[in-house]
Structure formats: structure tokens, C-alpha cells
Amino acid sequence: MAHDIEIIEKTPAEYNYKKRNADRAMRGQLMMFALMIFMTLISFTAVQAGFSPLFVIPVILLLAAVQVGLQLYYFMHMKEEGHGLPAMFMYTGVLIAFLTVLTFVTIVWW
């Protein structure tokens, strides 16, 4: 009973289709990884170049936010089907966190 395994063979067209999709996904992930390494190098360069902290801190925070978004989208597979509800919860949490920080910063500085 446990040895009754059904083997499903793929047609060459199905195999080529899956291979093309896998190659495309791998290429996209490698490009995003290279982009994230580049953004990290920009951050290190901005710090090492001796720019003003008033310039460096916002740049680093902006690049970090972009990297978090890209990592969620590409490496956590949020772009694939079936991830709509978890994505909505994460994006809603990010929005609430941003609004909370904005509110406290406004209260403190105003």
C-alpha cells in the first residue's frame, strides 16, 4: 500500500515551461540581491566619505526601507499568488507603525 506511488511524467513542453519560469525567478532574485548589495555599498560609502550626519542618516534609513520592501516582495515571495492576506496584514502593520512614529515625532517636536 505504501509502495503504490504514482509517477507523473511531464511532457517536454511542461518541462520547458517550468524551467523557463524557474530561470526567470532565479534571474530576478539574483538581480535583486545585487541591487541590495549595491544599496549597502552606497550606505557604507556615504558613512566613510565623511558626509554630514544630517545627510547620511536619512539616506541610510531610506535605503533600509527600500531593502525591506524588496526583501518582502522578492525573497519572502509576496509577489506570488495566495499571499494576499499575509501581505495585507504586513503592509497594514507597517502603515500603523509609520503613523504611530509620525504621531509621536509630531507631538515631541511641536
C-alpha positions in Angstrom: 0.0 0.0 0.0 2.7 2.5 1.0 4.7 1.5 -2.1 1.9 2.4 -4.5 3.5 5.7 -5.7 2.1 7.2 -8.9 4.7 8.7 -11.1 3.6 11.5 -13.3 5.7 12.2 -16.3 5.9 15.7 -17.7 5.7 16.5 -21.3 8.7 18.3 -22.9 6.5 21.4 -23.2 5.6 21.3 -19.5 9.2 20.7 -18.5 10.4 23.7 -20.7 7.7 25.9 -19.3 8.7 25.1 -15.6 12.4 25.5 -16.4 11.8 28.9 -18.1 9.8 30.1 -15.1 12.4 28.9 -12.6 15.2 30.6 -14.6 13.2 33.8 -14.7 12.6 33.7 -11.0 16.3 33.0 -10.2 17.4 35.8 -12.5 15.1 38.2 -10.7 16.3 37.1 -7.3 19.9 37.5 -8.3 19.3 41.0 -9.7 17.5 42.0 -6.5 20.4 40.6 -4.4 22.9 42.6 -6.5 20.8 45.7 -6.1 20.6 45.2 -2.3 24.4 44.8 -2.2 24.8 47.9 -4.2 22.5 49.9 -1.8 24.5 48.6 1.1 27.7 49.8 -0.6 26.1 53.2 -1.1 25.4 53.3 2.6 28.9 52.4 3.6 30.4 54.8 1.2 28.2 57.7 2.5 29.4 57.0 6.0 33.1 56.6 5.0 33.1 59.7 2.8 32.5 61.9 5.9 29.2 63.5 4.8 27.1 65.3 7.3 25.0 63.1 9.6 22.0 65.2 8.6 22.5 63.8 5.1 23.8 60.3 5.9 21.1 59.2 8.4 18.1 59.9 6.1 19.8 58.2 3.2 20.6 55.1 5.2 17.0 55.0 6.5 15.6 55.4 3.0 17.8 52.7 1.6 17.0 50.4 4.5 13.2 50.9 3.9 13.7 50.1 0.2 15.6 47.0 1.1 13.0 45.8 3.5 10.3 46.2 0.8 12.4 44.4 -1.8 13.2 41.5 0.6 9.5 41.1 1.4 8.5 41.3 -2.2 11.1 39.0 -3.7 12.7 36.8 -1.1 9.6 36.3 1.1 7.6 35.5 -2.1 4.9 38.2 -1.6 4.6 38.6 -5.3 3.2 35.1 -5.8 -0.4 34.2 -5.7 -2.1 33.2 -2.5 -0.1 35.7 -0.3 -2.7 38.5 -0.4 -3.9 38.2 3.2 -0.5 38.0 4.8 0.7 40.8 2.6 -2.2 43.0 3.6 -1.6 42.3 7.3 2.1 43.2 7.0 1.5 46.3 5.0 -1.2 47.4 7.4 1.2 46.9 10.3 3.9 48.9 8.6 1.3 51.7 8.0 0.2 51.7 11.6 3.8 51.7 12.8 4.7 54.6 10.5 1.7 56.6 11.6 2.5 55.9 15.3 6.1 57.1 14.9 4.9 60.1 12.9 2.4 61.0 15.6 5.0 60.8 18.4 7.5 62.7 16.5 4.9 65.4 15.8 3.9 65.5 19.5 7.5 65.8 20.7 8.7 68.4 18.1 5.6 70.6 18.1 
